[in-house]
């Protein structure tokens, strides 16, 4: 209302947009821009994340865990910046009754002892094992047979080599993704989280808390984050 048609100019004089990627070190920001940021930056608000409840665990780890790690590393490299990490109130897991805001990073929601770095290591090892298992001749043949079944079920030409190759490639990706989703669910449920999303967001909080005071940060835990033009 105040600036009218000049709003774009008003914002343009105050906002600089930089390309980045939370799945990369330094959030994928160009090194030339980083030199200025490290000197002048006051606050990083880490709101990026994958909110799908049951995604491929590789995607969830990349967005929710690695993104938090790289944001923390960037903030620590700055002269005076601090971090506001946007989490979720459901990091508490499957608990009833009053749950305090304080984070006991050594205890999982089910009450068992929990080490976040051991869990991340075990999870990454399982991911690697699943990926390697897909590269065996037995797995390749199994995937090809699944693809051929889909082709026949749809009444398509199973003698078309290009179609078979493309369908096999697609089937391989979908089959591996299904396994990755199941892996994430298994680990989340093992420790008392309701889904992959809350599991990985909790891992992120615990990673930040494990930095032994080297990081000045706060966590904001909303019940839901959404946007709307109107209600």
N, C-alpha and C positions, 0 to 999 in steps of 0.2 A: 504493500500500500504506500509506503514511504517513497520508494525509488521508482515505481512504475516501470516504464520501458527502459530505464537506466539500470535496472537490477543486475543484468548481465555484466555490465561494465563495472559496477560496484563490487560484485563478487570476483570478477576477473582480476582486479587490482589486489585482491587479498588471498586468493586461492591459487595454488600451483598444483597441478595434477601430474603425478609421476607414474610411469608404468612399473608394475611389480608382479611378484608371484610368491605367495606365502609358502609354497612347497620348495623354495630355493633359499640357500644361505643369503643373508642380508635382504631377505624378502624379494630377491630378484631385482633390486634397485640398482641403477647404473652407478658405477664407482665415482664418477664425477659429481653426481648429486649427493652421494653419501658423505663426501668430505665436508660439504656445507651442512648437511643434516646433523652430522655428529657434533658439530660445534653449536648449532642453534636450536636443536630440537628440545622441546620441553616435555612432550607427552606423546606416547604411542597408544592408541586405542585399538586393541586387537579384537576385532569383531568378526573377522573372516572365519568361516567354518563350514563344514558339511553337516547339515541338519537332518539328512535322511536317517531314519531310525535303523534301517537294515541295509546298509550299503556294502559294497566290496570293502573289506577291512583295509586293503591297501590304500584306497582313496580316503577313507576316514582317518587313517594314521597320518597320511600326507597332509591333509587339510587341518585336522584338529590337534594333532600332537606335534608334527614337525613344524607346522606354522607357529605354534606357541614357542617352541624351542628357538626358531630363527628370529622371532620377534624379541625374545629375551636377549639373545646374543647381540642383536642390533642395539637394543637399549643399553646394554652393558658397555658397548663400545663408544657410547656417546659421552659427552662431557658432563651432562647433568640430567638427562632424560629419565623419565619414569614410565612405567607400563600399567595400563588399565586393561586387564584381560576379561573379556566378556565370556562368561561360562553359562551354566544353567543350574537352576536350583535342584535339578534331578540328579546331579552328581552324587547325591546322598545314597542313591541306589534303593533297594527294596527294604525300606525301614518304615516303621510305624511310630506314631507319637512325636514328641518334641525332638527335633534334631538341631543341635547348636550350629552356629555359623562357622566355628573353628574347624580347621582341617587336621585330622589325625592321619598323616600320610602313610603311616606304618600299619594301618588297619583297613581291611577291605569292608564293604558293607555287610558281608556275612559274618564279620567278627574275627576273621582269620588274619594272621600276620601277612603283610603285603609289602613287597619291595618293588617300586615302580620300574626301576631300571632292569631288574631281573625279569619282570613281566614283559617289558618292551623287547628285551633280548630273546625271550622265549617265543614271543609272537612273531618277531622277524624271522627266527629260525624256522618256525612252522610255515610261514609264507614261502620261504625259499624252498622248503621241502615239497610243498604242493606244486610250485612252479617247475621244479626239477622232475617231479613225477610225471608231468605232462610231456616231457621230452623223450620218454621211452618208446620203443617200437610198439609195445603192448598198448600203451595209452593212445598212441596215434591211430592204431588199428581200431580201437574201441570207439574213438571219436569219429572216424570215417564211417563206421557201421551205423552210428547214430545219425550222421548226416544223410547217409543213403536211405535210412528208414524215413526220415523227414521228406526226402525227395519223392520216394514212392508213395507215401501217405498223401502227398499233395498232387499226385498224378503227373509229376514232371519227368523229364527224360534223364534217367540214371546213367545213360551212356554219354552224356554231355560232360566231357572232362573239365571244362571251365566251370560249369555249374557245380560239379562235385567238389572241385577245389575250393570254390568260394563258400559253398555251404559247409564244408569241413572246417574251413578257417573260422567261420562264424560260430559253428557249433563248439569249436575248441574254446573260443573266447567266452561263450556263455557258460559252458561247463566249468571252466576255471573260476569264473565269477561266482557261480553258485557255491563252489567249494569255499571260496574266500568269505562269502557271507556266512556260511555255516561255521567256519572257523571263528569269525568274530563273535557270533552268537554264543558259541560254546565257551569261549573265554569270558565273555561278559556274564553269562549265567553262572559260570564256575565261581565267580567272586561275589555275586549278589547284585549285579547291575541288570536293569530291565532290558537294555538293548545296546547295540553297538555305539550309537550316538552318545549316550550318557557314559558309557564305558570309556570311550576315547576322550571325551571332554574332562572326565575325572583324571585320566592319565595326564592330561595337559596341566591341570592344576597341581598335581603331585610333582610333576617335573619342575614347574616353577618354584614350588616350595622347597625342592631339594637343592636349590642353588646356593644354600648356606649364607644368606644375607648379602650376596654379591649383587642382588637385583632389588631395586625399589619398585614394588608392584602392589597392586590391589586387584581383587577379583570381584566382579559384579555378576550376580546370579539371578537373572530374571526367570520368571516362570514360562514366558513365551516372548518371542520377538517377531513382530509382523508389521506390515504396513498396509494402509488402505487410503484410497482417495476420500471415502466417506463411509459412514455407517448409517 
